[in-house]
Amino acid sequence: MTEYSEYNPIVTFVYFLAVAGLAMFIMNPVLLTVSLLGSVVCFCLKRNKGEKANVLIFVGLFVVLALINPLFHHNGVTVLFLINDNPITLEALAYGVTASVMVISVLFWFRSFSALMTGDKLLYVFGRFSPKFSLMISMALRYIPLFAERSKKIKDARRAMGAYEEENLWDSVKGGVKVFISLTGQSLEKGIITADSMEARGYGSGKRTFFSRYVFKKKDGIALVLILLLTAAVMAAKMAGVLDFSFYPAAEGELFSVWAVGAYACYGVLTLLPLMSEITEREKWRYLRSKI
Amino acid sequence: MVVIKNSVIRNIIRIGVPFLLMPAVVAVGVFVFDDKSYAFVSLAVALLSCVLFVAGFEKKRTGTGRMALVAVLVALTVTGRFIPYFKPVAALTVITGMYLGGEAGFLVGAMAAVISNFYFGQGPWTPFQMLAWGMIGFIAGLFCDILKRGKLPLIIYGVFSGIFFSFVMDVWTVLWYNRTFDGSMYLAAIVTALPYTVIYAVSNVFFLLILKKPIGGKLERICLKYRL
């Protein structure tokens, strides 16, 4: 096992698709709680320093989302209290909490996804289906830092010409628009030069070949099979109706039947795969170091 | 990278996947998940319509110069999204659609959504943003003659595209949270998003009016100069 960010991008992509997809489309309170825990653990494994503010926003969002549903839906048998003659029911509140657990856990999964699946990895996954589209995406990805550089040059040149920006908003907007327009003109011309150079080097004359530093190894295959098996198990449980749970009019459905617990376990293992690979890797490293 | 070498198989995948998968996905959404899982179905359909479009683009022979221009415009649009509050994303997409055609407009809108979300956060909303911005660019390409004529059509289209984007995204918000479509919740979502809708519409009109002449002129000139 390797550190989980070092797997082949296909494995990473399928993993997040499975783990977030199952959470998004199976409305089962226990399963979603497992998903939330797993997503937070995964998020903490690769945490950036500036993410604390985001977590606070997520907490606020959780509360708001949980409270929205009972204000809009009044079906449910257990009435808690009345607001303007509209009953606020326990069932609607429970649904709201469950839905917001779902939303927040998916947000956390996608945070980790964004941190792991960088542009080049996503291109590796999708490039084979659409060489042209992915070529344009990789060109655009390269242009973004390049444009930052070029616009700084244009700004400096303007300053040298005496076009100082005043400290008021309108002036800085006007200056920004001017820089943007000349950046556009320059970059379009240079883009055509890039295209000419590509054609001169034989782009489009034969089959496309790709460079990539990712290799599909045996351990990637093992991880992929494991992910697919666990996902299939949870899907099967869903299709068999084991995970069904309905909120209205009264909460209905057995949450802890034997099969359901099995499905939760499968999903739990799935959500903890990053943690497990991280721990095995760390232990292996410690063991190797202690031998030296 | 593994490329599917056999061109016949590649074409079957390209054409067959969207056409077969779309109904299949609807069927899966109805039978496997609850019969009310519109969220799943809508997400899959949004994703697949983007796939369908890219598949069509892939089959065409597009000049390298045109592709480079689209890549430049995508990068410009992405950098534009870093401006706080007033973002020229839709305006640049519309201008591309007007001067380079609807297909280029769709590509710029859709790719700008994917790439800028590397910075702003990917999520299940990405396909909807791709579709919404892409459609804004595509429709601009269809009506390019009217839009080029004067300021009034441009202003109307800017306002329309701001409202269109907001409404499409709200559909997804409601479906995601509520699973089924709920009129009153949709109304509430639209009302809470109203300030953003206004900002979208205002910034679209503002940037369309400012950028149409310089950037549109540059695009026209470059197409003329290099015979694209």
HADDOCK unambig.tbl for C-alpha pairs under 7 A between the chains (distance, minus, plus):
assign (segid A and resid 25 and name CA) (segid B and resid 40 and name CA) 6.80 0.50 0.50
assign (segid A and resid 72 and name CA) (segid B and resid 185 and name CA) 6.98 0.50 0.50
assign (segid A and resid 99 and name CA) (segid B and resid 177 and name CA) 6.05 0.50 0.50
assign (segid A and resid 110 and name CA) (segid B and resid 122 and name CA) 6.25 0.50 0.50
assign (segid A and resid 110 and name CA) (segid B and resid 123 and name CA) 5.65 0.50 0.50
assign (segid A and resid 111 and name CA) (segid B and resid 121 and name CA) 6.80 0.50 0.50
assign (segid A and resid 114 and name CA) (segid B and resid 118 and name CA) 6.46 0.50 0.50
assign (segid A and resid 114 and name CA) (segid B and resid 121 and name CA) 6.31 0.50 0.50
assign (segid A and resid 114 and name CA) (segid B and resid 122 and name CA) 6.02 0.50 0.50
assign (segid A and resid 124 and name CA) (segid B and resid 1 and name CA) 6.98 0.50 0.50
assign (segid A and resid 128 and name CA) (segid B and resid 2 and name CA) 6.69 0.50 0.50
assign (segid A and resid 128 and name CA) (segid B and resid 3 and name CA) 5.02 0.50 0.50
assign (segid A and resid 128 and name CA) (segid B and resid 4 and name CA) 6.82 0.50 0.50
assign (segid A and resid 130 and name CA) (segid B and resid 58 and name CA) 6.52 0.50 0.50
assign (segid A and resid 132 and name CA) (segid B and resid 58 and name CA) 6.33 0.50 0.50
assign (segid A and resid 136 and name CA) (segid B and resid 67 and name CA) 6.65 0.50 0.50
assign (segid A and resid 136 and name CA) (segid B and resid 71 and name CA) 5.29 0.50 0.50
assign (segid A and resid 137 and name CA) (segid B and resid 71 and name CA) 6.90 0.50 0.50
assign (segid A and resid 139 and name CA) (segid B and resid 71 and name CA) 6.07 0.50 0.50
assign (segid A and resid 140 and name CA) (segid B and resid 71 and name CA) 4.93 0.50 0.50
assign (segid A and resid 140 and name CA) (segid B and resid 72 and name CA) 6.24 0.50 0.50
assign (segid A and resid 140 and name CA) (segid B and resid 74 and name CA) 6.18 0.50 0.50
assign (segid A and resid 140 and name CA) (segid B and resid 75 and name CA) 4.92 0.50 0.50
assign (segid A and resid 141 and name CA) (segid B and resid 75 and name CA) 6.96 0.50 0.50
assign (segid A and resid 143 and name CA) (segid B and resid 72 and name CA) 6.93 0.50 0.50
assign (segid A and resid 143 and name CA) (segid B and resid 75 and name CA) 5.88 0.50 0.50
assign (segid A and resid 144 and name CA) (segid B and resid 75 and name CA) 5.49 0.50 0.50
assign (segid A and resid 144 and name CA) (segid B and resid 79 and name CA) 6.69 0.50 0.50
assign (segid A and resid 181 and name CA) (segid B and resid 214 and name CA) 6.82 0.50 0.50
assign (segid A and resid 181 and name CA) (segid B and resid 215 and name CA) 6.68 0.50 0.50
assign (segid A and resid 185 and name CA) (segid B and resid 218 and name CA) 6.30 0.50 0.50
assign (segid A and resid 187 and name CA) (segid B and resid 72 and name CA) 6.71 0.50 0.50
assign (segid A and resid 188 and name CA) (segid B and resid 69 and name CA) 6.10 0.50 0.50
assign (segid A and resid 188 and name CA) (segid B and resid 72 and name CA) 6.46 0.50 0.50
assign (segid A and resid 191 and name CA) (segid B and resid 68 and name CA) 5.40 0.50 0.50
assign (segid A and resid 191 and name CA) (segid B and resid 69 and name CA) 6.05 0.50 0.50
assign (segid A and resid 191 and name CA) (segid B and resid 72 and name CA) 6.62 0.50 0.50
assign (segid A and resid 192 and name CA) (segid B and resid 65 and name CA) 5.44 0.50 0.50
assign (segid A and resid 192 and name CA) (segid B and resid 68 and name CA) 6.47 0.50 0.50
assign (segid A and resid 195 and name CA) (segid B and resid 64 and name CA) 5.45 0.50 0.50
assign (segid A and resid 195 and name CA) (segid B and resid 65 and name CA) 5.07 0.50 0.50
assign (segid A and resid 195 and name CA) (segid B and resid 68 and name CA) 6.00 0.50 0.50
assign (segid A and resid 210 and name CA) (segid B and resid 1 and name CA) 5.75 0.50 0.50
assign (segid A and resid 211 and name CA) (segid B and resid 1 and name CA) 6.65 0.50 0.50
assign (segid A and resid 212 and name CA) (segid B and resid 1 and name CA) 5.96 0.50 0.50
assign (segid A and resid 239 and name CA) (segid B and resid 32 and name CA) 5.54 0.50 0.50
